[in-house]
Amino acid sequence: MAWFRRKDKNIAELGKKDIPSGLWTKCPTCTEIQYKPELDKNHSVCRHCGHHFRVPPTVYRDLLLDRDDIEELYLNVKSADPLKFKAKKKYSTQLETAIIKTGQNDAINCYSGKINEKRIILGVMNFAFIGGSMGSGGGGIGFPFN
């Protein structure tokens, strides 16, 4: 037996409103719901508990380097699986999945740019790429710099 019954069957129901995805996120530490633009303004740190959300390498790049002269380096470097390593999953399968997921070829992103007009090379690890594990591609990068 229902506790509540509608008296008038002709009441119009409103349809679900479309809310853009990615506008809200939940803090994994305190479970507070965060408005994404506010979280971005706070540099991906939860205002309630101080949890630091994971940020992509491009955020670090934009935060650290002067914006006028940024060049991404080693775009063609890609990890391989010369040992045909196997664990629970084949490493080559993990690599393929990580490349699709992140749009990167390796866990490290390298940039040439300036901080306060001084030329630097910046390497930023991406934890979303197999936990930030450096493969044969990123491990073989040398940084020739004059």
C-alpha positions as CSV (number, residue, x, y, z in Angstrom):
1,M,0.0,0.0,0.0
2,A,1.4,3.4,-1.0
3,W,1.6,6.1,1.5
4,F,1.1,8.9,-1.0
5,R,-1.2,8.8,-4.0
6,R,-1.6,11.5,-6.5
7,K,-5.1,13.0,-6.4
8,D,-4.9,14.6,-9.8
9,K,-3.5,12.4,-12.6
10,N,-3.2,15.4,-15.0
11,I,-0.3,17.1,-13.3
12,A,2.4,17.7,-15.9
13,E,5.8,16.3,-14.9
14,L,8.9,18.3,-15.8
15,G,11.6,16.5,-17.7
16,K,15.1,16.0,-16.4
17,K,17.3,19.0,-16.9
18,D,20.5,18.5,-18.7
19,I,23.5,19.3,-16.5
20,P,26.8,19.4,-18.3
21,S,29.1,16.6,-17.3
22,G,32.3,17.5,-15.5
23,L,30.8,20.6,-13.8
24,W,30.9,19.0,-10.4
25,T,33.4,16.6,-8.7
26,K,33.4,14.9,-5.4
27,C,36.4,15.1,-3.1
28,P,37.7,11.6,-2.4
29,T,38.8,12.6,1.1
30,C,35.9,14.5,2.7
31,T,33.3,13.6,0.0
32,E,32.2,17.3,-0.4
33,I,30.8,18.1,-3.8
34,Q,33.0,20.7,-5.5
35,Y,32.0,23.1,-8.3
36,K,34.7,22.5,-10.9
37,P,35.4,26.2,-11.8
38,E,35.8,27.1,-8.1
39,L,38.1,24.1,-7.7
40,D,40.2,25.3,-10.6
41,K,40.4,28.8,-9.1
42,N,41.7,27.1,-5.9
43,H,44.5,25.3,-7.9
44,S,42.7,21.9,-7.5
45,V,42.8,22.0,-3.7
46,C,39.7,21.1,-1.7
47,R,38.5,24.1,0.3
48,H,37.0,21.9,2.9
49,C,39.8,19.5,3.8
50,G,42.9,20.6,1.7
51,H,43.0,17.4,-0.5
52,H,45.1,18.0,-3.6
53,F,43.4,16.7,-6.7
54,R,45.6,15.2,-9.5
55,V,46.3,17.8,-12.2
56,P,47.5,17.1,-15.7
57,P,51.0,18.1,-16.8
58,T,49.7,21.0,-18.9
59,V,48.5,22.7,-15.7
60,Y,52.0,22.5,-14.1
61,R,53.5,23.7,-17.4
62,D,51.2,26.7,-17.5
63,L,51.8,27.4,-13.8
64,L,55.6,27.3,-14.0
65,L,56.6,28.6,-17.4
66,D,56.4,32.0,-18.9
67,R,53.6,31.8,-21.5
68,D,55.4,33.5,-24.4
69,D,57.9,30.8,-25.3
70,I,56.8,27.3,-24.6
71,E,57.8,24.3,-26.8
72,E,56.9,20.7,-26.1
73,L,59.8,18.4,-26.6
74,Y,60.2,14.7,-27.5
75,L,56.7,14.3,-28.9
76,N,57.8,11.3,-31.0
77,V,59.4,9.4,-28.1
78,K,57.4,6.3,-27.3
79,S,58.0,3.4,-24.9
80,A,58.4,-0.1,-26.2
81,D,58.3,-3.5,-24.6
82,P,61.6,-5.1,-25.6
83,L,61.5,-7.6,-22.8
84,K,57.9,-8.7,-23.6
85,F,57.2,-8.2,-19.9
86,K,54.1,-9.9,-18.4
87,A,52.4,-9.5,-15.1
88,K,48.7,-9.7,-14.6
89,K,48.4,-7.8,-17.9
90,K,50.9,-7.6,-20.7
91,Y,52.9,-4.4,-20.5
92,S,52.3,-3.8,-24.2
93,T,48.5,-3.9,-23.5
94,Q,49.0,-1.5,-20.6
95,L,51.0,0.9,-22.8
96,E,48.3,0.9,-25.5
97,T,45.6,1.6,-22.9
98,A,47.6,4.4,-21.3
99,I,48.3,6.0,-24.7
100,I,44.6,6.0,-25.6
101,K,43.5,7.2,-22.1
102,T,46.0,10.1,-21.8
103,G,46.8,11.0,-25.4
104,Q,50.5,10.7,-24.5
105,N,53.2,8.3,-25.6
106,D,55.0,8.1,-22.2
107,A,54.6,9.2,-18.6
108,I,56.9,12.2,-18.9
109,N,56.1,15.5,-20.7
110,C,59.1,17.7,-21.5
111,Y,59.0,21.4,-22.3
112,S,61.4,24.1,-23.2
113,G,60.5,27.5,-21.8
114,K,61.5,30.3,-19.5
115,I,61.0,31.1,-15.9
116,N,61.6,34.8,-15.3
117,E,63.4,35.1,-18.7
118,K,65.8,32.2,-17.8
119,R,65.7,29.3,-20.3
120,I,64.9,25.9,-18.7
121,I,63.9,22.4,-19.6
122,L,60.9,21.1,-17.6
123,G,59.9,17.5,-17.2
124,V,56.5,16.7,-15.7
125,M,55.4,13.2,-14.8
126,N,51.8,12.2,-15.5
127,F,50.5,9.7,-12.9
128,A,47.6,8.9,-15.2
129,F,50.0,7.1,-17.5
130,I,50.5,3.7,-15.8
131,G,51.0,5.4,-12.4
132,G,53.8,7.7,-13.7
133,S,56.1,4.7,-14.4
134,M,58.8,5.7,-16.8
135,G,59.2,3.3,-19.7
136,S,62.0,2.9,-22.2
137,G,61.0,6.0,-24.1
138,G,61.0,8.5,-21.3
139,G,64.0,6.8,-19.6
140,G,66.1,7.2,-22.7
141,I,65.5,11.0,-23.1
142,G,68.7,13.0,-22.7
143,F,68.5,16.7,-22.0
144,P,71.2,18.4,-24.1
145,F,71.1,22.0,-23.0
146,N,73.5,24.9,-23.6
